[in-house]
Amino acid sequence: MNNESKLLSRRTVIQMGAGLPLSAMLLSCGGNSTQRTGKAAPKSKINQESYWARRQEWKGEEWVYGIVQISDRTLMVNRNDGMGWSFPGGRLDAIQHGEKHEKNDDIINAATVFVHDQTLIPVLAKEAIIIAYGYVIDERGGENKLVHWVNVFCLGDDLPRPQAGLNIVKEAQWAAGDDPYLGACLTQRLKEVEQAGEGKTLIIRSCGI
């Protein structure tokens, strides 16, 4: 059996009723980061104790966005919910992604699921890293949300070809900062991540082309 035949999509795992833990979900580009690069995945700089305390206190909606980067390219989707070009993501749902968890298993699960389902590319689920979170005011409706940004890994030299998945996504593309078409939206989204940092408040605006 070759490596490709061993890879199971999230949908296949669910249909099989395997109940696999996140670390065993094979939404992978092949191998883990240590095997492919000789280096372990970087660790999150988020203060986990403070982060979990804030999550416990938050009673409103939580959202998560998955950031996939290969070389100078970042994966983006064009959403039809008024946000325009953004990272794959959406609202955390305890039924779909798991209950709020001290080890953030629900966030990691949600980020990898959103990336996989919205762009139809394989991702390495078990090594996702939370890189920022913030209290976000969404200018579209004025809602306040707790938003998490997660690095989701798809390791390899070649860019897998993304496709729009689910009805919330119109397009899915790789973007670079100097891209005349998507560069401005990518820069805007990355600045939001930087601004959020570790629990800051920010406004997220739509970015359409």
C-alpha angles and dihedrals in degrees: 000000000000125000094257092057089054094058114098124196118231089248091054091050091051093046090051089053089224095152090209118180116246092258090061098048106117101211087135140145085214131296125353130286094263092052095046102038105018089239131099118240113268118261124244117260091210115119097241096199093054091040094054092046090055092047091052091052094048112093100173134079120311123204132189133200125197118218115202116186129179116177106314094339128098125193115242136175131204105228125205094211094087097269095097117195113014143130118290110272149102147177121330112244120192092208094053102032106025135262121302104284135196091226090049093239089147093056094047091047093049094048094052093043093051093049092047097044098041098045103022094226124131116252137189102246105186098057101051114136130207105228104172144359134188148169103258131200107203107213092205093073106355093247120156115228138173104232128194126197117206131189106229115193128224102169125201143085096261126068111238110228110253122216129192108262129187122015094273092070125069099177139006123201144157112248136193129201092249093047107127090211105042104009095098094051092046091051090049093051094046090050089054090055091049092047093050093052106149109350104324125147121248144158120244116209130192119258117201130171 
